Structures are given as structure tokens and as C-alpha cells.
Amino acid sequence: MTTVTVIGAGNLGSVVAGIAAKGGTGVQVLARDAEKAQAVAGPLGGSAGVVGDAVTGEIVVLAVPYAAFEDLIAAYPGAFDGKVLVDVSNPVDFSTFDDLLVPADSSAAKVLQDAVPGAKVVKAFNANFGATLGTGAAGPVQTAVLVAGDDADAKRTLVDLVTSAGLRAVDAGSLKRARELEAIGFLQITLAGAEKISWAGGFALVD
Amino acid sequence: MTTVTVIGAGNLGSVVAGIAAKGGTGVQVLARDAEKAQAVAGPLGGSAGVVGDAVTGEIVVLAVPYAAFEDLIAAYPGAFDGKVLVDVSNPVDFSTFDDLLVPADSSAAKVLQDAVPGAKVVKAFNANFGATLGTGAAGPVQTAVLVAGDDADAKRTLVDLVTSAGLRAVDAGSLKRARELEAIGFLQITLAGAEKISWAGGFALVD
């Protein structure tokens, strides 16, 4: 059982904070806007604060857009070292919906790991729409959270949190697989944007 | 309704030939080994032949490994011009299961299109395990064939064939999205290889 800090109080941040409250022993929510952080953390019995406040969680979830990573890392010099740092982002170029903002042979998670070498970066949640994380299902299929990372202990810590919260967690391999997870997240967003699927559906993992 | 040539008589070739027989007006199966081609085509009431024989279908499905594309194209100078050329491949480096054989910002489909500029290349079927194409379902979810391509008519021709055969077909956008489809195919193969899912499951598309 684990304490979790979620940075970001948007759609996915709120849902992941809910998972952390269910599966962990305490959740802290930090956002640029203290009221938004409080609105997410309050109902979960967690603590709230603003970006720049000390992170208290063993797991730190970056639930902010990829474009905000650089500023966020600058706001936390050294603070992520030794932490399980969870990247939930889909680095889509939202001006075109046709490209990613990261090098094609890399990923947001890899860029993050390179920027914060002391952290144990894990990619997770990006291939799930928020609604399926909230309800625990995509249509008739239990929601599966795909988790990729190079540090086995960090990955296990996150897998345990997710399963303790009642969701399925699946080890998707090394952090290199974040490239493929971000491709899935990207395609899923384009399919929902084109109304081929709803924002409550997406790619469900079937045994 | 359409005639289809399937080149390749392996697992996926057989399944796609079955879809073509159901959804189209005739199927031709070509393989290096005439007996294997006949074994697939015979029960479907189709014609069989060897690679190098004239292709008779309006749709030509390349159901051979990506590594065999170059030889196959060399065996068919000009023959694919004007055809709907369907790429079902997952260009995985099977010696490592950790990389693709195509440039990270490209795809097997794009490489194929560049090699055969006169053809209308469509990416399809690569994100479906053969079993889910055969049964029409991945667990409780109807099998969805994701189809990407730059030629709207070619894409529609293939979508019609797939839906006529009783499967769901979903327009996944331009041929550029083949990069993401191949990432899904790749990840799905690594998950099955690691026994996280079975070869009868995979990523199912939920509305």
C-alpha cells in the first residue's frame, strides 16, 4: 500500500486520484489552481496544494499535458529522484491531430526519463480514456491499465496500486514500449475525435 | 462486390481468403507452394496458383511477411498498378521482439506504397489476430478491422468487403496511421508472446 501524489487536477488527474485513493493509503493532489486541487482531493479525503509544494507520495503521477512537462520538471529540481514517476500523457499535436510531439523512435516517457534520470519512470493510463478508468470497464470488458517501465520494482508498485483499486493491470514490458502505448493512445483519440468510437470506449484488452 | 487475390497461404492469408470468399465474388490464392494455395482456395471455391501467376483480383492482399515484400514486388512488375493493394503485415524484428524493421516515423504500408506508387495501398487486418478474424469476435466484442489508406475509394472497397463478410470495419484515417496500427499489432504480439493475453484475444475496439 502506497501514498500517491497526483500533479494535475484535470479529467485524467481526477480519475487517477480516485484510483489512488481506492488502492493506496493516501493521496495528495497538486495543481496550478489550489481550488481545483481541493475540489479533487477533498471528496477523496486527500490533501491538496499547488504546483511547487513538496510532493509527499512515493508514487508521483504527472497528470498534466506533455507540453507542460518542462516547466513542471523545472519547478521540482531533484524532487522526483528515487520516486516512481508515472507518465500518463499522450503527446499529440492537437493543432493537427496528425502527429506526435516526440521523436518517432522515442516517447514522452523516454523524454521524461532522460530529463529526470534519478526517477523511475513508468508509463501507464495513457491508453485508457478517463471514463473507462472511472467505471472499471470499456463496454463488456474490464478496464486493463497497460504499464511499461524499466524498473521492475517501480512497475510492480504501480501494478499493485491499480489492482488494489479493482482494475486490471498488465505489464506491457520495458519503457521502450511506451512508444507503442502512445501510438495506441494517439489512434484512440483520433478515432474518438472522428466519432468512430465514443470517449467511453476505446481499445479494450481481451484475453 | 469484388474479386480478391490473396498472395500467401499462411495463417492470416487463409483467414483473409475466407473473408474474401464470404464478402466478395471470387477469390484467388497464390503461394510459393501450389499445394498450399490449393489447400486454402479449394474449400472456398476459389482458384489457386503460384507466386508469379497473373493476379486476377481487383483487391490484392499481400499476406506474406514484410521481409518478403521486396522479392514479391520484383516478381510482379507493374501488376499492382491501379489495384487496391492490402498490407496486413506486422514488420516486427522477430529476432529481438523489441523493434520494428521499418523506420520509426514510417510503416510497412508506407514503404510498400513508395515501392509501388501506382497501387492504392491500404493497411488492414494487421491489428487483428487471425483467430478473431475467423470467429468474428475477440471475447465479447465483435472483431473490428481497422483500415487506413490515402485513397478513399480503395478504402471503401475494402471496408465493403469486410462488412459484407459480417465483420465490423472502421476507417482509421490516412495511410499515415499505419504507423499506429503497426504499433498496436506489435504490442499485441509482444503481449501474447509474454502470455499476458492469448492469441485469440488482443485489442478489441469498443464503442
Interface residues (C-beta under 8 A of the other chain):
Chain A: D98 P103 A104 D105 A138 G139 P140 V141 V170 D171 A172 G173 S174 K176 R177 R179 E180 L181 A183 I184 F186 L187 T190 L191 A194 K196 I197 S198 G201 G202 F203 A204 L205 V206 D207
Chain B: D98 P103 A104 D105 A138 G139 P140 V141 V170 D171 A172 G173 S174 K176 R177 R179 E180 L181 A183 I184 F186 L187 T190 L191 A194 K196 I197 S198 G201 G202 F203 A204 L205 V206 D207
